[in-house]
């Protein structure tokens, strides 16, 4: 559920159907791999709107200034503190880790958003035009109205003129942004006019195959200005509310962007995510009422953990490929005293293989110490996996295809979850309690590492971007060059 799960997941599917062999799809042939429809934005949830999750613009004290993101500044502070409190720690079963995609744009004087126009009326679809705008100069100047209509025709290639490039971006938003009508599916057409144009908007990150992707991370980090390097490992956090029976769920959806994916399928632009459902400790296993949600959003139930009834994890949804593994921390309730937890566990039927071991692992995750006196609010996850599909026959001996980017809750073998029914295996194991002790003592850090077994910690505001629903941004993006430069990626039907 949620905006990003409805949008970015579509983009991943659209971008992830390359052939099994590690080779680049020819530029004039990729349309066979792309659905002939523009990805659609999902609507804001009714609960998010009803309880004004991002703040109420009608409130006289509402301010959206720093940052300008469609969220009241005070509410942004609350949501950011929650995002830090529940941010995951990710152990690398791969040399890759989730990154801040804007860093790639900022590190270059020209980073193109490419627009390929295809004619679908031909016997075989034909790419008839390619144009581009330069994302690296966005937000530096405002489009002049007299240049808007002719910017793409006069300047089809990416330039370093911020006025021209802003005109091109505004033109794209006017055509393909929400509410324009240009996102109708075209693959249902029985009869096509000639020509029958279809545009594909996409971003092209460094590298053109598994070998060049593998070595692109560390050089990109090193070319990043030192003051910005801490934000290179990154997550995009989409908070939203859901209506459930007689109450609400508060979801923090952590999105992870990987510039490439080398596993059972080789492709660029991989988005994965993890849902963290939070609750006051006393309400784990029950629904949260509207008044409690308002108290959380107003900061009355804070993110410091100092309260007598602190906010904790109620459920985790781990996503890998097209699968999801929900882990309910309330059945049995891991926050009960151990004897009560054991008694409750004895009354619940186990429906998964070795489910009792999963319950033990979840209880160990939420307590930092053996005495169970220190709460941990950070989910643990394993990223990347060793692919065990038939495509391994095509690979030379040695470690290959380890860079898929599902987020797995435990080490082990996950059968039949990858492309073509392949298996993913997590070989690394992390003693999380030892890691957290060492982290607090300064003997460990939160990365980034560029090797298997390193840990990426995201519990840092610099490593998190709060993402609102698109409805909060669309009008402002059309009138404010800075906002469209920052948020056009969320509003346009991009392939990554």
N, C-alpha and C positions, 0 to 999 in steps of 0.2 A: 504494500500500500504506500501511498504518498507520491508526491510529485515526481521525485527523481526516480523512484522505482518504476514509474509508468513511462518515463521518457528515456533515461539513459540506458535502461536495460534493452530498449528497442534499438538503440544505437549500437550496443554491443553486438546484438544479433546481426544487425546489418553489416557490421564490420568484421565479423568473425567467421566467415564462411570460405576462407581461403583453402586451396588444396592442401592435402596432408603433407606433401613434400614442401620443404622450406624454400619456396621461391616466390618472387614478387609477381602478383597478378599484372599482366600487361595493361598499360593505361587505357588502351582502346578496347579492353575486354572485360573490365571489372563490373560493368553494368549487369552482367549475367549473375553476379554475386550479390546484388543489391535489390531489395524489394522495391517495386515501382510505385512507391507511395512515400509521402513525407511523414516522418515521425510526428505524432500528435502529443501535445501537452495534456497531462491529466489535470482535472480540476482540483482546487483546494478542498480539503475535507470540510464537511458541514461543522464538525466540532471545532476545528481550527478557527473557522470564521465566527462561530457563535460565541466562543470564549476569548476572541481577540488575542490569539496566541502571540502575534507579533506587535501588539499594541493597537490602540484605538485612535485612528487619525482624527476623530471628532473630539477627543480629549484636549482641552485647552493647553495641557502641559506636554502634549505629544511633540517630540522633536526627532527628526531623522537627519542628522547632520554629520556625525562622526562614528561610524562610516555611513555614507548614504547607501542604504541597502533595503529600503522598504520596511525597516524594523525600527520601532521607537528606541532611542539610544539607551534608555534605562533598561528596557526589556532586552535589548541586545546584550547588555552586560550580564543580565540574569541568565540568558540562554548560553552565553559563552562560558560562564562559570559552571553551568551544568554540563556542558560539552567537555570541559576540562576534567571535571570530577569523574565522568564515566568514559573517558577516552581509552581506547584499547592499547594494549601492548602486543606487538606482533613479532613472532619469532620467524626468521627467514629460513625457509626451506629452499631458498633461491637466492641469487645475487640481487634480485630486484626488490623494490619496495614502493609503496604508493607515494607519488610526488605531487607537488604543486604545479599544475600545468602552465600557469601564468609565468613561471620562472623561465620556461623555454622561450616564451614570447619576449620577455624583458631582456633576455640575454642576447637578443639579436636586433639589428637595425631593421630587418625585414623578416617578418614571420607571416606567411600568406594564409588567408582564408580563401580557398580555391573554389570557384564555381564552374563546374563543367556543364555545358548544355548538350543534351543528347536529342536526336530526332528519332522518335519511336515509330515513325511511319515507314521507315525503310525496311527492306526485307530483313536486315540485321540492324539493330539500333546502332546509330553512328554518332560519335562525338563530333559535334560540328563547331564548338567554340569553347575556349577556356579563358577565364578571366580571374582576377584575384584582387583582394584588398589586403592592406598591410595592418595587421593587428598591433604591431609594435608601436605605432604612433597614435593609437586611439586615445581619446580623452585630452589631447593637447590643444585642440582647436575645434571650432564649431563650423559646421557646414554653412556656406553662403547659399541662400535660397535660389539665386540665379544659376548656381552650379549643380543643383540637386538632380535635375532630370537628365543632364547630359554627362554626368561624371563617369559612368561605366563606359559609355561610347567613346568619350575622348581619352580616357585613361584606363584601358582594359587590364593593364598589368599593375601589380602592387608598386606604389610610389612611396617616397618619404615625405610627401606633402600632407600634413595632418588635416588640412581643410578638405582636400579632395577625398582622402580616405574616409573621413567622417561622413561626407556626402554619400559615398558608396555604401557605407554601413547603414545609414539612415534609410537609403533606398531599399536595402534588403529587408530591414525591419518593416517598412511600409508594405512590402510585398509578401513577406513570409512570416512576420510576427503574428502573435495570437490575434484572432479576430479579422484577419485579412481575407480569408476564404481561399488562400492559395495552398492549403494543405490537403486538398481533396485527394483521395486515392485515384490513381490513373490506371491501375492494373485491371480495373473492372470494365474499361471501355470496350464495347463490342465493335465499334467502328471508329477509326481514328482519322481526324483531318490531317491534311498534309500541308506544311510540316506539323508534327506533333511534338512540341518541345517538352523536355523534362530536365529539370536542373538538379544536380547533386552538389551539395555544399559540404566541403570536408576540410579537415586539418591534417597536415602531414608532418609527423614528428621525426626526429633524427633516425637514420638507418633505413635499410631496405631489405632486411632479412635477419635471420636468427643470429648470425655471427656479429653483424654490426650493431644490432640491438643490445647484445650482451655487453658490449664494451662502451655503450653510450652513457650509462648512468654516472660513473665516476667523473669522466671529463666534463659532463654538464654541471655537476656539483662544483667542480674545481673552477669552472669559468664563471660561476655565480659570485657576485661580490660578497666578501666575507661577512658583511653585516646582514646579508640576506640568507646565508647558508642554513641557518637553523630552521627556516621555514620550508626548506626543500622537501623533507619528508612531510607528508600532508594528508589531511582528510577534510572532506567537504561535508558539513554536518547539517542535515535537514531535520529540524524539529517539527513534529506535527501531532495533532490530537485525533483520536478515533473514538467514535461512539461504540460502546459495548453495552451489554445488558445493564440498564439502570446506572450507568456511569461512564467513565472515560478511561482511555489509556493514553499516557504520555510517552511518545516514541522519539528517541534520538537515533536518527538514521545516518550512520557513518559511511560515506562514500569514498572509495579508494580509486584513484586514477593511475593506471600503469600505461606508459607510452607504447608498450608492445607486450605481446604474449607469445611465448615459445613453448608449446606443449603438444597436445594432440592436434591442435590447430594453431598455425602460425599466423598472427595478425597484429596490426597496430591498434592502439586505442582501446584498452580494456578497462571497463568500469566494473567494480565489485562492491558489495556493501555488507554491512552488519547492522542489525537492529538491536538497540538496547532499550528495553521498556523499564521505566523507573517508577518507584513508588515509595511513600514513607514506609519505614520498616514495619510499623504496626498494621499496615494495610496490605502487605504482601499476601496474595491469595484472595483478595477481595477487590471489588471495583473501587475506583477513586471517584468521589463525588465532585460536583462542579466547584463547590466552595474550596475544597482542598487544592484543586487545580489552580484556582485564582490565587491562593496563598503561595503556592510554589512560584507562579509567574510573577508575583509581586515581590518575591524575595523574602516573604515571611517564613517560609520553610526553605532555608538556604542551601547552598552547595558546599558549605564549609565542613559539614559533618559533625559540628560541635553540638548540634541539637540533641535533646534526649530521644527524639524520634527521627533519626536522620533519613535522608533519601538513600535508597539502595537499589540494586538491580532486582527486578521482578521476573523478567524473562529475557532470553537472548535468542535471536534468530540468525543463525550462521548461513550465509549463502555461498554456494560454490557451483559454478556452471549454471544449470537451470534447476538446481536442487536447493532446498532450504531445510536446515535441521533446527527446529525449535527446541530450546532447553528451558523448561519451566522450573524456576528456583523455588516455587511455592509448593510443589508436590514431589517429594516432601519438602517442607519449609526449612531451608538451610539456615535460617536465622534463629530457629528455636534452640533452646539448650539441647546438648547432644542426646541426652536420654529421651527427651520428648521427640526429637527428630527421628531417632531410631524406632521409637514406638509407632510414629506416624508412618514411617517407611514400611513397617510390617503390615500395614493395612491396605497398601496400594499394590494392585496387581502389576507385575512387571511385563510389559508388552514388547520390549526391545531385547535383543541379545545382550547379555551381561549389563543390564540396565542398572543393577546395583552399583557397579563400578562407576558408571556415569554419575550417579547420585553422590558417591564418595568424592569424585573429582570436583564436582560443583561445590560441595561444601568446603573442600580444601581451597578452592579458588577464592571464596569470599572472606576467608579468614587468613590474615597474613602470618599468624603465629600458631604454634601447636596448641597453646592454651586457649585459643579462640577468644582473644580479647581485643584484637585490632581488626576492624573491618577493612576489606579491600573492595573498592568500587570500580576497578578497572577490569574489563573482560580481557581474557588472554586468547590469542588466536595464532594459528600457524598459516603462513602464506606461502604460496607456491607448493608444488608437489612433484613427485617423480611419476611421470606418465608411464603406464604399463600397457599401452595398446599395441595393436599390430604394426603401427607405424614405426615402432622401434626396429623392425626388420630393415627399414630403409636407412637407419642411422649407423655410423661407425661405432666401434666399441667405446665404452666410457660413458660418463654422465651426460645425458642429453635430455632435452624436453623436460626441464625442471622448473620452467618459469610460467606455469599456469598460475592464476591468481585468485583462486578461490580462497575463502577464509575458513579454515577448518578448526573445530574446537579442541581436538585431541590428536596426538600422533596415532598412526595406524594406517590401515589400508581401507580405502573407500571404493567398494566394488561398483562397477557399472554406472559411474556418475559422469564420466567424461564423454567427449565426442566419439560416436561410433561404439558406445558401450564400453569404453576403456576404463581402466582403473587408475585411481590416484593414490599415491602412497606418501605419507609423511614419515620420514625417517628420523628427523631430529626430535629430541625430547628436552624440555626445559623444566628445571626445578624452580618454579615460580616463587616460592617462598624464599629460597636462597637468593634469587635474583632481586627481589624487592628489598631484602635485608641489605644486600650489597649496594643497591641503588641508593638507599637512604644513607648509607655510610660513605658514599662517594667512591666505592670500589668498582661500580658499574656506571654506564651512562645510557642514554636513550638513543644512541646512534646519531647519524646514520652509519650503518656498516655496509660493506659491499661484498659480503661473503655469507655463505650458509652458516646458520647458527647465531648470527647477530640478532639483536632485539631492537626493534623500532618502537620507541615510546612516543605516543601522540598527546600525552597529557601536558600540553603547553599551548597557551593561547596563540602563539605565533605559528603553530602547526595546524591550526583549525580555522576554517572559513565557515561562518554560519550562512546557510542558504535558505532564503525565504521561499514561499510559494511565488510562482511567476506573476500572479495577479497583483502582487505588491509592487512590481517593477515595470510592467509593460507601458503604462502611461508616462511614467517618469523617463523611461529610456527614450521615448520618442521626442521628448522636449529637452533633455539634458545630455550633452555630449559625454560628460564624465560617466554617467550612469550607463549609457549604452556601450561605451568602451569597456566598462567593467563587467557588464552582465549580459551582453548580447549572446554569449555562448549558451545561456539558459533559455533564451527566447527564440532562437533560430533552430530550424531542423537540421542540425549538424550531424555529420558522420565524423567519427574521431579516428 
